[in-house]
């Protein structure tokens, strides 16, 4: 009878450090706070700007503050069928930023980030529409009417707000990268 060899265990690295958990909780809370502060302007907020910034700095880990924000929306407003689309609508913006090249010419970066952030704001209702179709049992025609009726009062200000807020993307990204480099 042989004695079994002891298996060597590699040190495993945690998915997130305690510091990252704290930082991501604060960043998600910052998104929610910015929403609440800007609540007086319907559909204008910095959510898209923060998602672009967090994705540029943290890449896949940006999902943690993003979903912290989404969870906080549910806590503040109530978890209902209306809340479910948030689970994928913000993910689309994150994915759009993730597929961009990590290194981009400095002259091109503001144009690309602004375009993606602004387009997401204008398309928010259209991205939300499939959930209306599935969750509310809308027909295709009803879904398109729902989207068109909401474009001017909801998506137009959202897109314009994202366009205006996009001037913060590069400065916030630079600031957050510097803070991360000095932790």
MDAnalysis code that builds the backbone (N, CA, C; Angstrom):
import MDAnalysis as mda
import numpy as np

u = mda.Universe.empty(549, n_residues=183, atom_resindex=np.repeat(np.arange(183), 3), trajectory=True)
u.add_TopologyAttr("name", ["N", "CA", "C"] * 183)
u.add_TopologyAttr("resid", np.arange(1, 184))
u.add_TopologyAttr("resname", ["UNK", "UNK", "UNK", "UNK", "UNK", "UNK", "UNK", "UNK", "UNK", "UNK", "UNK", "UNK", "UNK", "UNK", "UNK", "UNK", "UNK", "UNK", "UNK", "UNK", "UNK", "UNK", "UNK", "UNK", "UNK", "UNK", "UNK", "UNK", "UNK", "UNK", "UNK", "UNK", "UNK", "UNK", "UNK", "UNK", "UNK", "UNK", "UNK", "UNK", "UNK", "UNK", "UNK", "UNK", "UNK", "UNK", "UNK", "UNK", "UNK", "UNK", "UNK", "UNK", "UNK", "UNK", "UNK", "UNK", "UNK", "UNK", "UNK", "UNK", "UNK", "UNK", "UNK", "UNK", "UNK", "UNK", "UNK", "UNK", "UNK", "UNK", "UNK", "UNK", "UNK", "UNK", "UNK", "UNK", "UNK", "UNK", "UNK", "UNK", "UNK", "UNK", "UNK", "UNK", "UNK", "UNK", "UNK", "UNK", "UNK", "UNK", "UNK", "UNK", "UNK", "UNK", "UNK", "UNK", "UNK", "UNK", "UNK", "UNK", "UNK", "UNK", "UNK", "UNK", "UNK", "UNK", "UNK", "UNK", "UNK", "UNK", "UNK", "UNK", "UNK", "UNK", "UNK", "UNK", "UNK", "UNK", "UNK", "UNK", "UNK", "UNK", "UNK", "UNK", "UNK", "UNK", "UNK", "UNK", "UNK", "UNK", "UNK", "UNK", "UNK", "UNK", "UNK", "UNK", "UNK", "UNK", "UNK", "UNK", "UNK", "UNK", "UNK", "UNK", "UNK", "UNK", "UNK", "UNK", "UNK", "UNK", "UNK", "UNK", "UNK", "UNK", "UNK", "UNK", "UNK", "UNK", "UNK", "UNK", "UNK", "UNK", "UNK", "UNK", "UNK", "UNK", "UNK", "UNK", "UNK", "UNK", "UNK", "UNK", "UNK", "UNK", "UNK", "UNK", "UNK", "UNK", "UNK", "UNK", "UNK", "UNK", "UNK"])
u.atoms.positions = np.array([
    [0.842, -1.166, 0.000],
    [0.000, 0.000, 0.000],
    [0.898, 1.242, 0.000],
    [0.600, 2.137, -0.941],
    [1.420, 3.344, -1.024],
    [0.728, 4.505, -0.330],
    [1.546, 5.384, 0.132],
    [1.020, 6.579, 0.797],
    [0.717, 7.616, -0.280],
    [-0.511, 8.166, -0.259],
    [-0.849, 9.148, -1.296],
    [0.032, 10.396, -1.167],
    [0.424, 10.891, -2.319],
    [1.235, 12.104, -2.326],
    [0.362, 13.296, -1.990],
    [0.978, 14.193, -1.301],
    [0.271, 15.417, -0.958],
    [0.180, 16.311, -2.182],
    [-1.017, 16.736, -2.460],
    [-1.213, 17.621, -3.615],
    [-0.753, 19.021, -3.251],
    [-0.067, 19.614, -4.189],
    [0.337, 20.999, -3.989],
    [-0.800, 21.904, -4.414],
    [-1.071, 22.821, -3.573],
    [-2.120, 23.796, -3.898],
    [-1.458, 25.109, -4.249],
    [-1.844, 25.600, -5.365],
    [-1.381, 26.935, -5.734],
    [-2.160, 27.949, -4.924],
    [-1.473, 29.012, -4.621],
    [-2.189, 30.087, -3.934],
    [-3.229, 30.633, -4.885],
    [-4.442, 30.655, -4.436],
    [-5.485, 31.199, -5.302],
    [-5.667, 32.675, -4.984],
    [-5.900, 33.419, -6.009],
    [-6.139, 34.842, -5.849],
    [-7.639, 35.068, -5.794],
    [-8.061, 35.885, -4.854],
    [-9.503, 36.132, -4.766],
    [-9.995, 36.874, -6.007],
    [-11.251, 36.672, -6.294],
    [-11.871, 37.366, -7.421],
    [-11.726, 38.871, -7.250],
    [-11.987, 39.340, -6.051],
    [-11.840, 40.762, -5.709],
    [-11.111, 40.875, -4.377],
    [-10.296, 41.895, -4.273],
    [-9.662, 42.177, -2.986],
    [-10.651, 42.956, -2.122],
    [-10.347, 43.044, -0.848],
    [-11.204, 43.817, 0.051],
    [-11.233, 45.277, -0.399],
    [-10.093, 45.784, -0.830],
    [-10.022, 47.157, -1.328],
    [-10.930, 47.354, -2.531],
    [-10.894, 46.402, -3.481],
    [-11.740, 46.505, -4.680],
    [-13.219, 46.455, -4.316],
    [-13.572, 45.600, -3.377],
    [-14.979, 45.527, -2.947],
    [-15.429, 46.893, -2.430],
    [-14.586, 47.515, -1.599],
    [-14.933, 48.833, -1.049],
    [-14.992, 49.888, -2.151],
    [-14.008, 49.892, -3.038],
    [-13.972, 50.888, -4.121],
    [-15.173, 50.717, -5.043],
    [-15.473, 49.487, -5.419],
    [-16.582, 49.254, -6.347],
    [-17.921, 49.590, -5.707],
    [-18.053, 49.341, -4.413],
    [-19.285, 49.736, -3.715],
    [-19.439, 51.260, -3.739],
    [-18.324, 51.959, -3.512],
    [-18.382, 53.426, -3.539],
    [-18.664, 53.945, -4.939],
    [-18.073, 53.325, -5.964],
    [-18.304, 53.781, -7.339],
    [-19.751, 53.546, -7.771],
    [-20.312, 52.403, -7.390],
    [-21.725, 52.147, -7.682],
    [-22.621, 53.128, -6.945],
    [-22.268, 53.428, -5.702],
    [-23.024, 54.406, -4.919],
    [-22.891, 55.802, -5.505],
    [-21.720, 56.119, -6.041],
    [-21.516, 57.409, -6.703],
    [-22.450, 57.548, -7.901],
    [-22.601, 56.463, -8.669],
    [-23.528, 56.485, -9.805],
    [-24.951, 56.767, -9.330],
    [-25.346, 56.082, -8.276],
    [-26.708, 56.258, -7.760],
    [-26.893, 57.670, -7.205],
    [-25.895, 58.169, -6.509],
    [-25.965, 59.528, -5.960],
    [-26.083, 60.560, -7.073],
    [-25.299, 60.381, -8.130],
    [-25.372, 61.304, -9.265],
    [-26.760, 61.271, -9.890],
    [-27.359, 60.077, -9.968],
    [-28.735, 59.960, -10.474],
    [-29.705, 60.765, -9.619],
    [-29.590, 60.593, -8.319],
    [-30.505, 61.275, -7.409],
    [-30.324, 62.792, -7.466],
    [-29.079, 63.233, -7.564],
    [-28.804, 64.669, -7.621],
    [-29.379, 65.275, -8.903],
    [-29.297, 64.530, -10.013],
    [-29.758, 65.057, -11.301],
    [-31.212, 64.700, -11.591],
    [-31.893, 64.163, -10.624],
    [-33.276, 63.708, -10.787],
    [-34.223, 64.816, -11.255],
    [-33.863, 66.058, -11.038],
    [-34.740, 67.160, -11.423],
    [-34.791, 67.343, -12.943],
    [-33.851, 66.730, -13.673],
    [-33.877, 66.762, -15.142],
    [-34.217, 65.342, -15.614],
    [-35.433, 65.091, -16.038],
    [-35.831, 63.730, -16.411],
    [-34.917, 63.121, -17.486],
    [-34.492, 61.889, -17.219],
    [-33.685, 61.079, -18.136],
    [-32.309, 61.645, -18.440],
    [-31.845, 62.572, -17.651],
    [-30.491, 63.090, -17.814],
    [-29.720, 62.721, -16.543],
    [-28.642, 61.968, -16.732],
    [-27.820, 61.514, -15.605],
    [-26.443, 61.151, -16.136],
    [-25.561, 60.787, -15.239],
    [-24.187, 60.458, -15.625],
    [-23.921, 58.959, -15.651],
    [-24.966, 58.149, -15.609],
    [-24.785, 56.693, -15.603],
    [-23.945, 56.196, -16.767],
    [-24.262, 56.628, -17.975],
    [-23.500, 56.202, -19.144],
    [-22.057, 56.659, -19.094],
    [-21.835, 57.881, -18.634],
    [-20.472, 58.413, -18.508],
    [-19.672, 57.550, -17.533],
    [-20.266, 57.268, -16.368],
    [-19.561, 56.454, -15.376],
    [-19.288, 55.047, -15.899],
    [-20.213, 54.468, -16.616],
    [-19.995, 53.120, -17.146],
    [-18.830, 53.109, -18.128],
    [-18.749, 54.108, -18.996],
    [-17.623, 54.189, -19.926],
    [-16.320, 54.346, -19.142],
    [-16.295, 55.239, -18.177],
    [-15.081, 55.479, -17.378],
    [-14.667, 54.215, -16.627],
    [-15.601, 53.603, -15.918],
    [-15.276, 52.413, -15.132],
    [-14.780, 51.286, -16.029],
    [-15.370, 51.152, -17.204],
    [-14.953, 50.085, -18.123],
    [-13.552, 50.353, -18.665],
    [-13.260, 51.602, -18.976],
    [-11.921, 51.935, -19.461],
    [-10.857, 51.666, -18.395],
    [-11.188, 51.908, -17.142],
    [-10.212, 51.743, -16.065],
    [-10.162, 50.311, -15.551],
    [-11.315, 49.688, -15.310],
    [-11.361, 48.393, -14.631],
    [-11.664, 47.206, -15.539],
    [-11.986, 47.470, -16.807],
    [-12.318, 46.423, -17.770],
    [-13.457, 45.546, -17.247],
    [-13.273, 44.219, -17.169],
    [-14.393, 43.340, -16.811],
    [-14.859, 43.574, -15.376],
    [-13.968, 44.040, -14.516],
    [-14.353, 44.283, -13.128],
    [-15.295, 45.483, -12.989],
    [-15.441, 46.267, -14.049],
    [-16.399, 47.377, -14.024],
    [-17.818, 46.863, -13.814],
    [-18.045, 45.594, -14.091],
    [-19.378, 45.032, -13.878],
    [-19.803, 45.113, -12.410],
    [-18.841, 45.104, -11.492],
    [-19.192, 45.165, -10.070],
    [-19.821, 46.512, -9.689],
    [-19.202, 47.655, -9.996],
    [-19.913, 48.902, -9.667],
    [-21.169, 49.109, -10.501],
    [-21.174, 48.614, -11.742],
    [-22.360, 48.760, -12.591],
    [-23.541, 48.022, -11.967],
    [-23.320, 46.773, -11.555],
    [-24.430, 46.008, -10.978],
    [-24.737, 46.433, -9.543],
    [-23.790, 47.053, -8.866],
    [-24.099, 47.676, -7.573],
    [-25.110, 48.801, -7.801],
    [-24.842, 49.606, -8.819],
    [-25.742, 50.694, -9.198],
    [-27.139, 50.152, -9.551],
    [-27.182, 49.116, -10.361],
    [-28.467, 48.535, -10.771],
    [-29.224, 48.001, -9.554],
    [-28.507, 47.354, -8.645],
    [-29.130, 46.845, -7.430],
    [-29.676, 48.002, -6.584],
    [-28.907, 49.088, -6.497],
    [-29.360, 50.249, -5.723],
    [-30.604, 50.882, -6.334],
    [-30.684, 50.893, -7.664],
    [-31.900, 51.394, -8.316],
    [-33.101, 50.571, -7.857],
    [-32.934, 49.255, -7.848],
    [-34.010, 48.381, -7.383],
    [-34.376, 48.634, -5.933],
    [-33.370, 48.837, -5.089],
    [-33.648, 49.122, -3.680],
    [-34.395, 50.436, -3.505],
    [-33.983, 51.435, -4.269],
    [-34.590, 52.764, -4.131],
    [-35.988, 52.834, -4.742],
    [-36.156, 52.214, -5.886],
    [-37.399, 52.361, -6.652],
    [-38.316, 51.139, -6.560],
    [-37.792, 50.044, -6.066],
    [-38.566, 48.808, -5.976],
    [-38.221, 47.861, -7.117],
    [-38.095, 46.600, -6.783],
    [-37.788, 45.587, -7.792],
    [-39.093, 45.142, -8.441],
    [-39.247, 45.476, -9.684],
    [-40.440, 45.078, -10.421],
    [-40.049, 44.688, -11.829],
    [-41.033, 44.352, -12.630],
    [-40.754, 43.993, -14.019],
    [-40.038, 45.126, -14.757],
    [-40.372, 46.378, -14.421],
    [-39.749, 47.532, -15.069],
    [-38.242, 47.550, -14.838],
    [-37.770, 46.955, -13.732],
    [-36.366, 46.982, -13.344],
    [-35.514, 45.972, -14.120],
    [-36.122, 44.881, -14.554],
    [-35.372, 43.798, -15.204],
    [-34.535, 44.243, -16.414],
    [-35.031, 45.136, -17.275],
    [-34.201, 45.552, -18.414],
    [-32.881, 46.215, -18.018],
    [-32.827, 46.800, -16.842],
    [-31.558, 47.381, -16.398],
    [-30.458, 46.322, -16.355],
    [-30.826, 45.093, -16.140],
    [-29.841, 44.022, -16.052],
    [-29.079, 43.824, -17.363],
    [-29.697, 44.188, -18.485],
    [-28.979, 44.015, -19.756],
    [-28.713, 45.323, -20.506],
    [-29.520, 46.357, -20.283],
    [-29.352, 47.596, -21.056],
    [-28.001, 48.252, -20.763],
    [-27.602, 48.300, -19.491],
    [-26.298, 48.881, -19.154],
    [-25.161, 47.963, -19.565],
    [-25.425, 46.667, -19.572],
    [-24.420, 45.696, -20.006],
    [-24.028, 45.921, -21.470],
    [-24.964, 46.365, -22.277],
    [-24.689, 46.629, -23.697],
    [-23.674, 47.768, -23.834],
    [-23.824, 48.821, -23.038],
    [-22.844, 49.911, -23.082],
    [-21.484, 49.414, -22.624],
    [-21.447, 48.654, -21.547],
    [-20.186, 48.082, -21.053],
    [-19.520, 47.246, -22.156],
    [-20.292, 46.387, -22.819],
    [-19.742, 45.521, -23.873],
    [-19.225, 46.333, -25.055],
    [-19.934, 47.400, -25.404],
    [-19.491, 48.255, -26.519],
    [-18.135, 48.876, -26.212],
    [-17.934, 49.289, -24.980],
    [-16.644, 49.868, -24.594],
    [-15.577, 48.768, -24.515],
    [-15.955, 47.602, -24.042],
    [-14.988, 46.497, -23.918],
    [-14.401, 46.081, -25.267],
    [-15.182, 46.172, -26.336],
    [-14.657, 45.712, -27.635],
    [-13.771, 46.752, -28.310],
    [-13.703, 47.947, -27.747],
    [-12.824, 48.971, -28.308],
    [-11.364, 48.610, -28.030],
    [-10.454, 49.062, -28.877],
    [-9.042, 48.825, -28.577],
    [-8.643, 49.518, -27.271],
    [-7.768, 48.864, -26.506],
    [-7.333, 49.450, -25.235],
    [-6.535, 50.730, -25.451],
    [-5.737, 50.733, -26.475],
    [-4.935, 51.921, -26.800],
    [-5.576, 52.584, -28.007],
    [-5.910, 53.839, -27.853],
    [-6.539, 54.584, -28.930],
    [-5.825, 55.935, -29.033],
    [-5.622, 56.436, -30.239],
    [-4.982, 57.754, -30.354],
    [-5.746, 58.800, -29.544],
    [-4.996, 59.663, -28.895],
    [-5.595, 60.662, -28.020],
    [-6.606, 61.553, -28.732],
    [-6.402, 61.825, -29.999],
    [-7.325, 62.670, -30.749],
    [-8.625, 61.930, -31.072],
    [-8.553, 60.589, -31.149],
    [-9.713, 59.794, -31.528],
    [-10.560, 59.369, -30.325],
    [-9.922, 59.149, -29.192],
    [-10.611, 58.627, -28.008],
    [-11.842, 59.443, -27.613],
    [-11.755, 60.774, -27.500],
    [-12.958, 61.508, -27.081],
    [-14.107, 61.380, -28.069],
    [-13.782, 61.298, -29.343],
    [-14.823, 61.166, -30.371],
    [-15.517, 59.814, -30.238],
    [-14.733, 58.759, -30.090],
    [-15.296, 57.406, -30.002],
    [-16.099, 57.236, -28.715],
    [-15.551, 57.640, -27.577],
    [-16.250, 57.472, -26.306],
    [-17.529, 58.310, -26.258],
    [-17.455, 59.520, -26.777],
    [-18.643, 60.381, -26.817],
    [-19.704, 59.781, -27.726],
    [-19.288, 59.267, -28.865],
    [-20.242, 58.667, -29.809],
    [-20.948, 57.468, -29.194],
    [-20.197, 56.586, -28.550],
    [-20.795, 55.385, -27.940],
    [-21.736, 55.776, -26.798],
    [-21.298, 56.674, -25.940],
    [-22.116, 57.089, -24.799],
    [-23.399, 57.790, -25.266],
    [-23.259, 58.663, -26.253],
    [-24.415, 59.393, -26.778],
    [-25.379, 58.452, -27.495],
    [-24.845, 57.579, -28.327],
    [-25.692, 56.621, -29.055],
    [-26.461, 55.734, -28.088],
    [-25.816, 55.323, -26.999],
    [-26.503, 54.487, -26.005],
    [-27.672, 55.254, -25.387],
    [-27.475, 56.531, -25.121],
    [-28.575, 57.340, -24.571],
    [-29.743, 57.457, -25.533],
    [-29.430, 57.729, -26.807],
    [-30.497, 57.831, -27.810],
    [-31.197, 56.491, -28.034],
    [-30.462, 55.395, -27.887],
    [-31.016, 54.063, -28.159],
    [-31.574, 53.374, -26.917],
    [-31.537, 54.044, -25.778],
    [-31.937, 53.408, -24.522],
    [-33.326, 52.772, -24.612],
    [-34.299, 53.519, -25.097],
    [-35.663, 52.993, -25.215],
    [-35.755, 51.843, -26.200],
    [-35.014, 51.940, -27.283],
    [-35.002, 50.858, -28.271],
    [-34.388, 49.595, -27.673],
    [-33.342, 49.760, -26.861],
    [-32.728, 48.615, -26.192],
    [-33.659, 48.037, -25.131],
    [-34.474, 48.876, -24.549],
    [-35.435, 48.476, -23.524],
    [-36.644, 47.759, -24.149],
    [-36.945, 48.072, -25.404],
    [-38.157, 47.597, -26.072],
    [-38.345, 46.077, -26.060],
    [-37.308, 45.268, -26.263],
    [-37.563, 43.817, -26.220],
    [-38.160, 43.342, -24.903],
    [-37.781, 43.985, -23.808],
    [-38.360, 43.584, -22.525],
    [-39.843, 43.929, -22.466],
    [-40.221, 45.043, -23.091],
    [-41.637, 45.395, -23.142],
    [-42.414, 44.327, -23.908],
    [-41.805, 43.875, -24.974],
    [-42.449, 42.868, -25.803],
    [-42.627, 41.557, -25.021],
    [-41.574, 41.154, -24.323],
    [-41.614, 39.881, -23.602],
    [-42.382, 39.972, -22.280],
    [-42.069, 40.980, -21.481],
    [-42.645, 41.057, -20.141],
    [-44.073, 41.585, -20.131],
    [-44.396, 42.452, -21.082],
    [-45.733, 43.036, -21.125],
    [-46.616, 42.407, -22.195],
    [-46.050, 41.411, -22.858],
    [-46.784, 40.685, -23.895],
    [-47.246, 41.612, -25.023],
    [-46.381, 42.566, -25.385],
    [-46.682, 43.474, -26.486],
    [-46.457, 42.772, -27.812],
    [-47.208, 43.175, -28.802],
    [-46.921, 42.739, -30.167],
    [-45.761, 43.588, -30.685],
    [-45.226, 43.221, -31.840],
    [-44.161, 44.014, -32.457],
    [-44.641, 45.448, -32.685],
    [-45.856, 45.580, -33.209],
    [-46.408, 46.905, -33.498],
    [-46.576, 47.724, -32.219],
    [-47.100, 47.118, -31.157],
    [-47.265, 47.814, -29.881],
    [-45.904, 48.240, -29.310],
    [-44.922, 47.371, -29.474],
    [-43.580, 47.677, -28.985],
    [-43.008, 48.883, -29.714],
    [-43.171, 48.932, -31.020],
    [-42.643, 50.055, -31.795],
    [-43.382, 51.357, -31.473],
    [-44.693, 51.265, -31.227],
    [-45.457, 52.450, -30.819],
    [-44.957, 52.924, -29.453],
    [-44.760, 51.985, -28.527],
    [-44.249, 52.315, -27.191],
    [-42.907, 53.040, -27.306],
    [-42.006, 52.505, -28.141],
    [-40.693, 53.113, -28.301],
    [-40.795, 54.507, -28.929],
    [-41.552, 54.638, -30.007],
    [-41.666, 55.941, -30.676],
    [-42.272, 56.999, -29.758],
    [-43.260, 56.603, -28.968],
    [-43.912, 57.566, -28.069],
    [-42.959, 58.022, -26.961],
    [-41.983, 57.199, -26.633],
    [-41.050, 57.564, -25.569],
    [-39.769, 58.205, -26.057],
    [-39.544, 58.209, -27.375],
    [-38.260, 58.707, -27.864],
    [-38.039, 60.177, -27.527],
    [-38.985, 61.047, -27.899],
    [-38.776, 62.490, -27.689],
    [-38.765, 62.828, -26.185],
    [-39.715, 62.350, -25.389],
    [-39.674, 62.746, -23.979],
    [-38.592, 62.032, -23.153],
    [-38.125, 60.879, -23.599],
    [-37.184, 60.112, -22.778],
    [-35.804, 59.964, -23.424],
    [-35.741, 59.398, -24.617],
    [-34.450, 59.081, -25.229],
    [-33.723, 60.305, -25.767],
    [-34.442, 61.258, -26.278],
    [-33.801, 62.469, -26.802],
    [-33.047, 63.213, -25.690],
    [-33.695, 63.508, -24.550],
    [-32.931, 64.157, -23.476],
    [-31.813, 63.269, -22.930],
    [-32.063, 61.956, -22.906],
    [-31.040, 61.019, -22.417],
    [-29.790, 61.105, -23.291],
    [-29.976, 61.055, -24.603],
    [-28.844, 61.132, -25.529],
    [-28.124, 62.471, -25.454],
    [-28.884, 63.557, -25.379],
    [-28.282, 64.893, -25.285],
    [-27.526, 65.032, -23.953],
    [-28.109, 64.503, -22.898],
    [-27.428, 64.522, -21.594],
    [-26.130, 63.735, -21.633],
    [-26.154, 62.569, -22.283],
    [-24.932, 61.774, -22.418],
    [-23.891, 62.515, -23.254],
    [-24.346, 63.195, -24.299],
    [-23.438, 63.978, -25.133],
    [-22.747, 65.056, -24.287],
    [-23.524, 65.791, -23.519],
    [-22.957, 66.855, -22.680],
    [-22.049, 66.275, -21.588],
    [-22.485, 65.196, -20.969],
    [-21.692, 64.584, -19.902],
    [-20.412, 63.935, -20.383],
    [-20.356, 63.618, -21.664],
    [-19.187, 62.932, -22.221],
    [-17.895, 63.732, -22.109],
    [-18.000, 65.037, -21.919],
    [-16.774, 65.834, -21.742],
    [-16.024, 65.410, -20.481],
    [-16.707, 64.695, -19.587],
    [-16.077, 64.240, -18.346],
    [-15.360, 62.897, -18.486],
    [-15.576, 62.176, -19.578],
    [-15.037, 60.824, -19.690],
    [-13.517, 60.788, -19.578],
    [-12.819, 61.526, -20.395],
    [-11.352, 61.469, -20.346],
    [-10.780, 62.026, -19.049],
    [-11.253, 63.183, -18.550],
    [-10.708, 63.648, -17.264],
    [-10.962, 62.671, -16.108],
    [-12.161, 62.091, -16.040],
    [-12.457, 61.134, -14.969],
    [-11.646, 59.851, -15.130],
    [-11.466, 59.408, -16.366],
    [-10.657, 58.210, -16.614],
    [-9.215, 58.452, -16.176],
    [-8.665, 59.597, -16.544],
    [-7.299, 59.945, -16.153],
    [-7.166, 60.005, -14.632],
    [-8.118, 60.667, -13.981],
    [-8.102, 60.781, -12.524],
    [-8.171, 59.413, -11.861],
    [-9.096, 58.572, -12.295],
    [-9.271, 57.262, -11.684],
    [-8.049, 56.376, -11.917],
    [-7.455, 56.455, -13.097],
    [-6.225, 55.678, -13.360],
    [-5.080, 56.147, -12.456],
    [-4.963, 57.446, -12.265],
    [-3.917, 57.959, -11.364],
    [-4.145, 57.508, -9.929],
    [-5.396, 57.562, -9.488],
    [-5.705, 57.104, -8.133],
    [-5.404, 55.616, -7.970],
    [-5.710, 54.842, -8.977],
    [-5.435, 53.402, -8.925],
    [-3.932, 53.113, -8.921],
    [-3.171, 53.929, -9.648],
    [-1.719, 53.726, -9.705],
    [-1.048, 54.051, -8.378],
    [-1.690, 54.869, -7.568],
    [-1.092, 55.298, -6.291],
    [-1.699, 54.619, -5.072],
    [-2.438, 53.577, -5.267],
    [-3.092, 52.964, -4.081],
    [-2.135, 52.161, -3.266],
])
